Amino acid sequence: MFFVVLAMVSLAELTGEKEIIFPEVAALSAGCFLTPALVWKTSYLRMFLCISICALLGVLIVIFVPLPLWGQFVLGFTVGQAVLYFSRTSFAPMISAIALPVLIQTRSFVYVVAAIGLTLLVVILRFLLEKIHFREENHFDPVNIEPKEVVRVNAFRIIFVAFLSFFCIRFDMKFCVAPPLLVAFTELTNRNSGAVKRPFSVVALVSLCAVCGSVSRILFSSFPCFPLTIAAFVACICVQILVKVFKMPFPPAAAMSVLAFLIPETAVKFYPLQVAAGITLLTIFALGWKRARVWSTAEGVLE
């Protein structure tokens, strides 16, 4: 995880291209390197293709779709959900890949190249770790979900994200719906989500990771002699400590720490507050969805 994130931030700093910073690479690294088994049901080829396709689609939406930011954002999230379904995987980070360029209005294809290259690097490293028996070999079984269930859960996700993002974007609190939070919401509303059983841990972990990224950036920006890469290194250490403390490798949380290095400097101070508010609301509604699904299942059994 350290190697990939530091290489990314270093390259962005050396070239002056902030679009190289792809926050979801931290989530990919957490899901690939911090646990013996891959945390998602997916193949490495599908990981690479889904991130590549979604990153490209996100930039194309910004360039070619003549809608206001809110409309583009909801469209990106909707398309991301469709790609997730047709991929027959549980690999939700692809949603961040399409939503991020829309939220920050990236028109540069540097972002696409960076997302593709960094994802390929993570995949190769994970594959090599398997070959030396340092990580468990991945076996992909396609995810099968009933069409009715897909329609219900996707409708719920899209309607709620559309509602929440409208107010967040309207009142300049867009990081309440930061792309990694959309990934978290998607994972929390999955039928077999284990994270939704620990809602307080989810909220605390995601919020604290955002704090780690923000504090690291603020502290080290006060010392021009220190490169941004050092701040990213400190943030990564903090994230790994938090993951061990909570005993919960929740990949979207890792991405929240890296996103703090991409956003405008003026937004860093209040970034953790927006993230905390966003993940709290999204977790509450994910719990509501879980309860509603349990009730509907129970009614079906009684009938």
N, C-alpha and C positions, 0 to 999 in steps of 0.2 A: 504493500500500500504506500509506504513512504517513497519508494523509488518512483512510482508512476506519478504521484501527485507532485513531488518535488521537480521531476523532469518537466512536467507540464507548466508549472509556475515559473520555473527558470527560463524555459523557452519563451513564454509570454513576456517575461521581463526583458530578456535580451533583444527580442525583436520589436517590442513595443506594440504587439498585437494582443489586446486584451481578449479578443474573441477566441484565442487559443485555450483560455481557461474554460474547461468543460466540467462543471461541478459534478455531473453524474459519474465522472470517472472515479470519484471517491466512493460512490455507492457501488459501482462495479468492483472496485478493489476490495471493499469491505465484504461484499457477497462472494467474491472469489478466493480471497486470501485469509480472511479472519476465521473461517470455519472449515472443518475437514471436508465437508460436502458442499457442493454448490447450493446456494439458498433458493434458487429458482428452478422450476421445471422447464428447462430449455436446452438446446444444443448450442455449441459454440458458434456454429455457422449462423443459426437463427439470431443469436445475440448480435453478431456483427452486422447481419443484413438489416435487422430491425432498427438498430441505432442509426445505421447509415441512411436508410430510407426516411426515417422520421426527422433526422437532422436536416436533410435536404428539403423535405416537405415544409418544415417550419420556416426556413428561409424563403422558399417560394411563396408561402402564404403572405409573408411580409411584403414581398416585392410585387406580387401580381393580384392579390385579393383586395379590392377597393372597399374595405370595411374599416370602421373605427377600431381602436385597439381592443375594446371589449369583444366585438364581433369576431375579430381574428383570433383572439385568445380562446373563445368558446369553440370556434371551428377547429383550432389546433387540438384542443383536448378531445373533441368528438372524433376527429380523424385518428388520433392516437389510440382511443378505445377500440376503434374498428381494426386498426393494424394489430393490436394486442389480441383481439378475438381470432382473427384469421391466421395469426402466427401459431395458434394452438399451444401457447406457452403461458407461463405466469410471469414473464419477464417485463414487469411494469416500468422499469427505468426508461424504456423507449418513449414513454409519455412525456418525461422531462425533456428528452432530446427534441421533441417537436414544439413543446410549449415555451422553452427558454428563449429561442430567438424571437418568438412572437412577443413575449413580455418585455424584452429589452430592445425590441425593434432592430434586430441585427439583419443587415442586408449583405453582409460580407460572406463569401463562400469559404473564407478562412475558417469560420466556425465549423462548416461541414467537414472540411479536410481534417481539422483538429479532432472532431468527434470520431471520425472514421479511424484515423491513425491511432488515437489513444485507446479506443475500444479494441483494435487489432492487437495493440501491445499487451493489454490486460489478458486477452484471450490466449495469446501465445505464451505468456508467462504462466498462466494457470495450467495450460496444456503441458508445459515443461515440468511443472511441479508434480503433475500426475505421473509423468513418465519416470521421475526419480522416486516415486512412491511417497512423496511428502504430503500429498493430498489425495483424497479418494477419487477414483475414476468416475467420471460423470456418465450416467446412462439416462438418455432422454425418453420419456414416455409422454406422448402428446396429451395435452389437457383436453378432456371432453366435458363440455358443459351443455346442458339442455338449452335449446334456442329460446324457450320461454324465460328461463332464468337469466340468460344473457340480455334479453330485451329489458327485463325488469331492472336488473342491477345497473345496466348502462344508462337507462332512462333516469334512474335515481341519481347516479353520479353526475350526469350532464346537467340535469335541472338544478341540482344543488350548487355545483361549481359555477354555473351561469348566474345564479342568484347572488352567490357570495362575491364572485369576481366583479359583478356590476358595481357593487357598493365600494369594494376595495379599490378598484381602478378610478371610480368617480371621485373618491375622497383621498386619492394619492396614498393609499396604503397597500400597494400592489404586492408587497412581499408577504402579505397574509395569505396569498395564493401563489407563493413561489413554486416553481415547477416541481422541486423535490417533495413539496407538501402534497401535490396532486398524485405523485407516485405513492406516498404514504397512504393517502385516502383510498386509492385503488387497491392497495394491498390489504388495508384494514377491512374493506368491504368484500374481499374474496370469501368464498364459502368456507374454505379451510384455513382461514387466517388464525395463526397462533398469537400474533401481536395484539389483536383486538381483545384478547383475554387479559391483557396487562395494560389497560388504558393510561393509568397514571405513569407507568414507566415510559410509555411511548411519548407522552407529552413532556415529561421531564428530560428524557434523553434527547429528543429533537431540539428542545429549547436550549438546553445546555450546550449542545454542539454549535448552535448558532451563536451563543455567547462566546464560545472558544474562538470561533473564526473572527468575530467582531473585535474582541479584546486584543487578540494577537495582531490584527491589522492596525488598530488604533495605537497600540503600544510601540510597535516597530516603525510605524510611519512617523513617529516623533523623533526617530533617530535615522536621519538620511544615510548614515554610513552603513546601516544594515539593509541588505536586500530583502525584497518581499518574500523571497524563498525561505528565509529564516523564520518569518512569521508563519508561513504555511507549514514548516516543519514542526513548530511548536503546537500549532493547531492539530496536526495529525497525531502527535503524542497524546494530547488531551482527549481526542476522540477515542483512541485505542484504550485509554484508561477508563473512560466512561463506559465503553462497550463491555469491558471486563467487570466493572462495578455493577452495572445493571444486568450482566449476564444475558445480553440481548443484542445480537448482531443485526440491527435494523438498518439496512443500507441507506434509506433516504436521510437518516440523521447525519451520516457522514457527509453527504452532499451539501447539507445546510452549512457546514463549517467552511467549505470551499467557496460556496456562492458569495460569502462575505468578501472575498477578494476580487470579485467581478463587478459588484454593484458600485454606483457612484460613491465617492468618499463622504459626501454630505448625507447619505442615507445609512451609513454604517452604524451610527450611534443608536438609532431607533430600530434597526433591523431585528435584533433579538426580541423586542417587544411585539413587533408585527408577526414574527414567526411563532411566538408563544400563543398569541391570540388565534392565529390561523390553525395551528395544529390542535388547539383545544376545541375549536368549533368543529373541525373536520372529524376529530375523534368522537365527539359527542354524537354527531350525526351518523357516524359509522356504527356506534353502539345502538342507536335507534334503528338503523337498518337491520342489524343483527337480531334485535328483539322482535321487529316486525316479521322477519323471516321465520323466526321460531314460532311465533303465533300462527302464521299462515300454515306452517307445516303441521302444527298441532291440530288446527281446524280440519286440515285435509285428512289426518289420521282418524279424527273423530267421525268425520262423515263416512 
